[in-house]
Amino acid sequence: MLTSERHAKILNMLKKHRAVTTGEIMEKFNVSPETVRRDFMALEKAGSLCRVHGGAVSVGNMKEFNPFEKRITENDKQKEELSQIAADFIEDGDIIAIDAGSTAVFFANAIKDKFSRLTVVTHSLDVLNILSKQEGIEVILCGGQYMKNENCCHGDLVCDALNNLRVNKAFIFPLSISLGFGLGENSPELARVQKKMISAAKDVYLLADSSKFEKTALYKTGDVRSEYVYITDSAIDNEIASIYYENGFNIITERECKN
C-alpha cells in the first residue's frame, strides 16, 4: 500500500471515530510502530491531526452550539445517564458547585431527592429553581449580570463571589473536550465562570455526553488534566475512550460503574 493511500485511510478513520490508536493502525495496515509514528508526524505537519500519547485525534472538529431550548432535548437520555452516574460521587454534607447549561437541569434533577444535607453553589437559575425547595439543600446563588438565553448569571459579580468560596467538588458542563485543544465553551462569559468554579474546587468533575469528546469550541476554558474526573455516557466511541485511558485520563461511564 502506498503511503499516501494509508494516510487517506487513517484520515477516514479519524473522520469516523475522531481518534485512532497506534495499535489499531499497526494491526489494520500491518506496519511497525515506527511507520505509524512517521505517518502521524507527516499528517500532523500537514495540520490533519494532533498526535497524543498512544495515538492521534482529529483537529478542527467544531462542536455545534444550539439554543438552550434545543439543547435540553438533545441527547437527553445520555445526559440523564451521565447525571445519575455523577450523583454517586456526592456525599451528604458536601459543598458542591454546579455549572449552568442544559446538562445542569438533568444533574439537578438527579440529585434533588438523594441527600439530606447538601450545600450547592451555582450561577444557574434552573439549578436554583430545582433545588431550592428541597429539604436539607442550601443553595448559594452567585448573582450578577443575567444571561437570558442561558438562564444564568455571569460577569464580575459572579466571579468575585466564586473567588471567596471554596467547595469540595465542582461539576462542570463544557461544550467540548479535546486532548489537543482542552475544554471549550461557546461563550467567553461562561468560560470565565467555569474557570472560577474549577479554581474554587478541591475536586473537579467534567460532565459531557459522548458527542462532545474530541470536538473544539470557540473559547478555551482550560486544559484537560489527568486529576479531573470525566463522566460521560456509555455510547462514547471505543477509540476515543482508549486514547484517553492511554493518556492517563479517568473516564467514567455506566459500563465502568457496572464492572
N, C-alpha and C positions, 0 to 999 in steps of 0.2 A: 504494500500500500504506500502510495506517495505521501510525503509529509504534509503537503497541502490538503490532501484528501482526509488524512487523520485529523488535522486541525479543524476542518469543516465539521467533521463528525463530533469532535469534542464540543464545539460551539453549539451544535444542535442539541447535545445532551444538556449543556448549561441552559439553553433556552427552555428546555422542558422541565428541568429539575432545580435550576438556579444554583446548583452546587454539584461538584463531582469530586470523588476521592482519587488519590494516586493509585490505590489498589484496584479500583474499578477500571481505570484506564489501562493499567498493566494487563489485567485479565481480558478485557474486551479486545485489545489490539495485539496482545502477546508481545509486549515490549518491556524493556528494562526500566527501573526507576530513573536512570539517567536520561533515557529518552523522554519520559514523561516530564522530567524537570526541564529539559530543553524546550519541549512543546509549550509548557506553561510559561516559561520565560519569554519565548517568542510572542505568544498571544498576549501576555501582559504588556510587553513593549509596544504592541500594536493597539493597546487600550481595549482589548476584547474581554479581559477577565482580570481578577485580582487573586494573586497567589496567597494562600494561607497554609498553615501547618497541616499537612496531610492531604492537601488537595487544592481546589480553586473554587471561587464563587463568581457569579456574574456581576457585571457593573452596569450602572446607568439604568437600572430597572426601577423606575419611579412608581411608588405606591400611589394609586388613585385616591384622592380625598373627596369624599361626598358630603353633602349636608347632613347634619345630625339626624334629621327625620328619616333619611335613607339608611344611615349607618346603624340605627337602632334595630333595623330588621335584617341587616347584612350579617351573614354568618352567626345568626342568633343562637343556634344550637351549640356552635363551637364556643361562643362567649359564655354561655351558660355552663358548659362543661369545664372550661378552664377556671371560671369563677368558683365553682364548687371545690375544685382542687385547691385553689389558693386559700379558700376559707379555712382549710385544715391546718394552715400554717399560723393561724391566730390562736392565742390562748386568752382565757379570761383574765382581765386585769391589764391587758396590753394597751399601750398608747400607740395608735397607728395613724398614718397619713394616707389619704385616698385621693388620687388624681381625679380629674374630670374627664368626660367623654362618654361615648355610648357604652363602653365596657364597664364604666363606673356604675351604671344603672344595674347591670346584671350582677356585679360584685356586691353592691349594697344590698340587693335583694337576697343574695346567697348568705349573707352574714346576719341579717336583721333578727332572726329568731334563734340564733345559735349561742348567744353569750349573755350572761347575767351581769357582767361588768366590763365595760369597754369605753375607751376614750378615742374619739375619731376627730382628726384634724383634716379639713378639706376646704377647697375653694369652689366645690361643685354644689349648686343649689339642688340638683337632683339627689345627691347623696344626703344633703341636709333634710330634704322632704321625706326621704325613705326611712332614715334612721332616727330622726329627732323625736319621733313619737314612741320609740321603743323603750320599754322599761330597762333601766340599767345602762343605757348607752348615752354618753355625754358627747355632744357634737360641738367642736370649736370651729366656727366658720371664719376663714381668713377672707375678710371682705375687702373690696377695692373697686376698681372700675368694672362695670358689668359688661360681659360679652354675651349679647343676646343670642347669637346663633349657636352658642355652646352652653348657654345657661350656667355660666360660671363667672368668677371674678378673676381679675388679673391686675398687673401693674405694681407700682412701688409699695402700696399699702399691703398687698398680699405678700410680697417678698420680704418686707420689713417684719411682718408677723412671723413668717417662717424662719427668719434669722434669729428670732428669740424663742424658738421652740425646739424641743428635742423629742423624737419619737423612737419607739422600739423598731418599728417596721414601716416602710413606705411601699405602697402598692401603686406602681406607675403604669400607665397605658400608652406606650409610644405608638406613633403611626407606623413606624418601620424599625426593623432591627437588621443590621448588616455588619458582618465581620470587617468589611472594608471601610464602610462609612461611619458606623456607630449607630446610636439611637437617633431617630429622626422624627420631626414634627412638621406640620404644615404651617403653623403659626409661630412667629418669634416670641409672642407674648406667652403662649402656652409652653413653649420650650424653656423659657426663662423660669416659669413656675416649677416645671418638672426638675430643673437643675437644683432649685432651692429645696424642694422636697427630698431629693436624693441626698443633698448635703446635710439635711436635718435628721437623717435616719441612721440607726445602727445597722440595720439590715435592709436590703433593697430587693423587692420582688417586681419583676417586669412581666406584665400580663399582656399577651398578644396572641390573637388567633393565627393559625398557621399561614394564612395568606400574607402576613406582614413580614415574614422572615426572608432575608436576603432581598429586601426592597430598600429603596432610599427615599428620602423626603427632602423638601427644600431647605429646612433648617436642622442643624445638628444639635441635639440636646446634650450629648456627651459620648464618650467611648463605651464600647461594650467591655465589661470587666468580668473576670472569672469568679469574683466573690459574689456577684449578683445571682439571684435565682430566676431562671427563665421558665415561665409557666405558659404552656400552650395546649392545644387540643391534639387528639390522637391522629388527626389527619395530616400532621406535618410530614413532609417528604423525608423518606429514609436517608437520602443522600445529604440533605441539609442537617438532619439530626446527627449523622455520623461525623460530618465536618465539625460541628460544634463540640461533640464529645471529644473528638481528636484534639481540639484546641483547649480542652480543659473547662468547658462551659457546662453548667449544670442545668439541663433541660428537663423539666418535669411535665409528664403527660399522664393521662389516665392509665396508659399502658404500664408506665413505671410504677404508678401507685398500686397497681394490682399485682406486680411481680414481687 
